[in-house]
Amino acid sequence: MLPDKRRSPSYKIPISVLVVIYTEELDILLLERADRDGFWQSVTGSTELNESLDQTAVRELQEETSINAFDYVLADWNISNEFEIFKHWRGRYAPGVTHNTEHVFGVLVPERVPVTISPREHTQFGWFPINEAIDRVFSWTNADALRFLLKTHLRLR
């Protein structure tokens, strides 16, 4: 079937979620990106048309890890960060879009739960102590979210 030239290209929306999955002991689930060797991150993903941030977080969590958010508590941390989109990923967005706004969520799991990753998106996963996870993630927003979790966790003890 030939592409319909009347339709506009499908671009990603520059609004996304970052979902930190963690245990009470602060073991953090990280995923290594399939398109960038050594790029470790928490669950991330862009919103789709008419999708709420909560819906995006639930969908991305399921797609990237097979974790069902409804089995746990998905918490909106009410943190958002704006960052410049890496040049090698800008082609996914409409022309002229250079920045993304990312909203941070967390999911507390009782232990290191089983995970099934999507090989299209990730090559491997691991559970890491929080300080190692902070050092491992490539994104400053992900590192900041983990530092926020550590600071909040320490205050509650």
Residue pairs with C-beta under 8 A, 6 or more apart in sequence:
11 92
11 93
11 94
11 97
12 46
12 92
12 93
13 46
13 47
13 48
13 49
14 46
14 85
14 93
14 97
14 99
14 100
14 101
15 46
15 47
15 53
15 100
15 101
15 102
15 103
16 44
16 45
16 46
16 47
16 56
16 100
16 101
16 102
16 103
17 43
17 44
17 45
17 47
17 53
17 56
17 57
17 60
17 102
17 103
17 104
17 105
18 41
18 42
18 43
18 44
18 102
18 103
18 104
18 105
18 139
18 141
18 142
18 145
19 42
19 43
19 44
19 57
19 60
19 61
19 74
19 104
19 105
19 106
19 107
20 28
20 42
20 43
20 104
20 105
20 106
20 107
20 142
20 145
20 146
20 149
21 28
21 29
21 42
21 43
21 61
21 65
21 67
21 106
21 107
21 109
22 28
22 29
22 106
22 107
22 108
22 109
22 130
22 149
23 108
23 109
23 110
23 111
23 112
23 127
24 108
24 110
26 129
26 130
26 149
26 150
26 153
27 112
27 127
27 128
27 129
27 130
28 42
28 127
28 128
28 129
28 130
28 133
28 146
29 42
29 43
29 65
29 112
29 115
29 125
29 126
29 127
30 40
30 41
30 42
30 125
30 126
30 127
30 128
30 133
30 136
30 137
31 40
31 41
31 42
31 43
31 64
31 65
31 117
31 121
31 122
31 124
31 125
32 38
32 39
32 40
32 122
32 123
32 124
32 125
33 39
33 40
33 41
33 121
33 122
33 123
34 119
34 120
34 121
34 122
34 123
36 138
37 123
38 138
39 138
40 133
40 136
40 137
40 138
41 137
41 138
41 139
41 142
42 137
42 142
42 145
43 57
43 60
43 61
43 64
43 65
44 60
44 102
44 142
45 56
45 59
45 60
45 63
45 64
46 56
46 100
47 53
47 56
48 56
48 59
51 59
53 76
53 103
53 105
54 74
54 76
57 69
57 74
57 76
57 105
58 69
58 70
58 74
61 67
61 68
61 69
61 74
61 107
62 68
62 69
63 118
63 121
64 117
64 118
64 121
64 122
65 115
65 116
65 117
65 125
66 114
66 115
66 116
66 117
67 107
67 109
67 113
67 115
69 107
72 107
72 108
72 109
73 107
73 108
74 105
74 106
74 107
75 105
75 106
75 107
75 108
76 103
76 104
76 105
77 104
77 105
77 106
77 145
77 148
79 103
79 104
79 145
79 148
80 101
80 102
80 103
80 104
81 101
81 102
81 104
81 141
81 144
82 99
82 100
82 101
82 102
83 99
83 100
83 102
83 139
83 140
83 141
84 98
84 99
85 93
85 97
85 98
85 99
85 100
90 97
90 98
102 141
104 141
104 145
104 148
106 145
106 149
112 127
115 125
117 123
117 124
117 125
128 136
130 146
130 149
130 150
131 150
133 146
134 143
134 146
134 147
134 150
137 143
137 146
